[in-house]
Amino acid sequence: MIEFIPLKYYYDIFTYTCLVIVLITFLHSFILDMHATKNIAYIKTIGLIILVLIVLYIGLRPVSGRYFTDMRTYARHFNHYKNGGIILIDKDIFFHLFMKTCASFMSVNNFFLVCATLYIYPMYKVSKAFFKEFWFYCFLMFIVSFSFWAYGVNGVRNGIATSFFLWGISYQNNKIKMISLFVLAVLFHKSMLLVILAYSATVIYNNPKTFLSFWLAAIPLSIALGGVWISLFTSLGFADDRLSGYLSGESAGGAGFRYDFLFYSAFPVFAGWYFIFKRKFDDKVYKQLFNIYLITNGFWILVIRANFSNRFAYLSWFMMAIVIIYPLLKQNFFKRQHIMLGYIYLAYFAFTYLMYLIYYADDRV
């Protein structure tokens, strides 16, 4: 357990460390060619160091409800099982069985370390599977995403579930492993049913033009008829009472139409439009990733005024990094593509840093 760092500085240290890494990566892009042996050695070394350190930093954080919100609840449930308690609830039973099993032979701090590993390690595996020796570039995009920290220290189950989904996507040629990881994703968090339904839709129909039209149409439809969509999706329930609760319950999470979050959500939409339609990047997997993002993010736009709408946003935001970076690691589009990657990191992390200064300002007081 990392106790020598004051809790109120945990996110600050993480954010400024990310800033330093992004700046170093940006400057490094001017020094070496992307395919140079020295560059491959550098990104492999720095990538593995970051992988280990970030797992330890998040996994060994002290238990705190004030700074890590739901962590205190998880810890309370874990200690209940540690003392021989019965399963507390009949919903999300898989996660509670997982927690009870862990409680039988490990401490609460080791449990959170396991959770951090299950959240972060699949990001490494996905990056490695798709991009081989250039995996660091995708992995770094995951780490510096705006939503990465929150779902590592707070929405733990949701974060693990989305990571398992991404890991499953990487097994395009092994359907058994893919389906197994999808099932695990749903068992950890039932909201992943929406994402898996989106994936299933792309298996049947994978035309980006249609799904892009849906995403664009969702904006005026939400502005004009936001309450209608919230009522509709609440009544449907999506096989998960929590989803209905997020839509209709009370929270400060939803407060009007979030143009700032819509702007952020548009980053991968622009990237997908540019590479697929302007640069004619023809890759089946990328089109699937792009279309899944459009479907799930379009759904969030329709219910953007709902309470806890940030929970719905994450059902697409966890894919932002790979949707933006995928084409640049698969094909050469620019004369000095390594430098372009550096600029993309700066622009992408700029929003994360801006939201850190504004959105989380009260947490640093």
ABEGO torsion letter per residue (X at the ends): XBAABBAAAAAAAAAAAAAAAAAAAAAAAAABBAABAAAAAAAAAAAAAAAAAAAAAAAABBBBAAAAGAAAAAAAAAAAAAAGBBBABABGAAAAAAAAAAAAABBAAAAAAAAAAAAAAAAAAAAAAAAEAAAAAAAAAAAABAAAAAAAAABAAAAAAAAAAAAAAABAABAAAAAAAAAAAAAABAAAAAAAAAAAAAAABABAAAAAAAAAAAAAAAAAAAAAAAAAAAAAGGGBAAAAAAAABBBAABBEBBAAAAAAAAAAAAAAAAAAAAAGBBBAAAAAAAAAAAAAAAAAAAAAABBGAAAAAAAAAAAAAAAAAAAAAABBABABAAAAAAAAAAAAAAAAAAAAAAAAAAAAX
